Amino acid sequence: MNRAEILHEAERCICSDRQNEYGTPEDSFQAIANFWNTYMGERVDKITSGDVAIMMALMKIARIQTGRYKADSYIDACGYLAIAGEIEKQG
């Protein structure tokens, strides 16, 4: 895949397919943040939905670091970062 194809696929995923299946990423990431905050308790400051988006991108980057190419990791990382930017702007 070239860069335009990766970005186009990321846009398709975060603006239609997955949102139709799972709801808005903001709602999903807030639910994840709530679970992570409960799990982490007093060990960390409050995790936000924006933090979740960034940490999900970091998870994809960790997968990329293995050296095994999978387009999905790049597509998802782009999507997570785009969502993080939107969440933080709305902040």
N, C-alpha and C positions, 0 to 999 in steps of 0.2 A: 504494500500500500504506500502511496505517496502522502505527503503532508496534507494536501487538500482532501484526499479520501479519508484520512484519519479524522480530520476536523469535521467533515461532513457526516461521517458515521457517528461521531460523538454528539453532534447536534441532533441527529435523528434519534439517538437513544435518549437524550435528556429532555427533548422537547416533544416527544410523542410516545414511542413504544413503552418505555418503562414507566413513564408517568401515567399512562392509561392503565397499566397493570397494577402499579403499587401506590398510586397517589402522588402528590407533589413531593419533590425531594426535600423541600423545607420541612414538611410534616414528618417525613420518614426520618430525616436526620435529627429532628428534635426528639422523636421517640427514641432513637439510638442514644442520643445525648442523655436523656432521662435514665435509660438503663445503665449506661456507663457511669453516670454520677452516683446512682444507687450502689453499683458494684464497688466503685472506688472509694465511696464514703469520704472520710476526712483526709485521705491521702493526697488529693489534688484539689485545686480550685475548681469552680464550676466549669464543666465542659459545655460548650455551646454547639448549636447545629453547624455553625461555620467551622468550628474545630473538627467536628466529625467529617465534614467534607474534605478538609485538608488531610486528616489522618487516613481517610480512605485513599486519597491520592498517594500518600506516602506508602501505603500498603502495596499499591500497584507498582510504585517505583521499586520497592523491595523485591517484587516479583521480577521486574525488568532486570534488576541487578544480578539475578541468577545466570544471566547470559542466554537463557532459552527464549528465543523470539516468539512472541504471541501478540498479534495485532490488538487483541482485546485489551491487553494491559495498557497499551498506549492510548487507545480510544477511551477507556474508562478513566484513566488519569486526566486526560483533557477535559472530560465531562465533569469530573469531580471538582477540578479547579475552576471551571466556568461557574458551576453552582456556588462554590465558595465565594467567588467574586461577587456574585449577585446577592448572596445572603449578607455579606459584609457591607455592601453598598446600602442595602435596606436597613441595616443595623440600627 
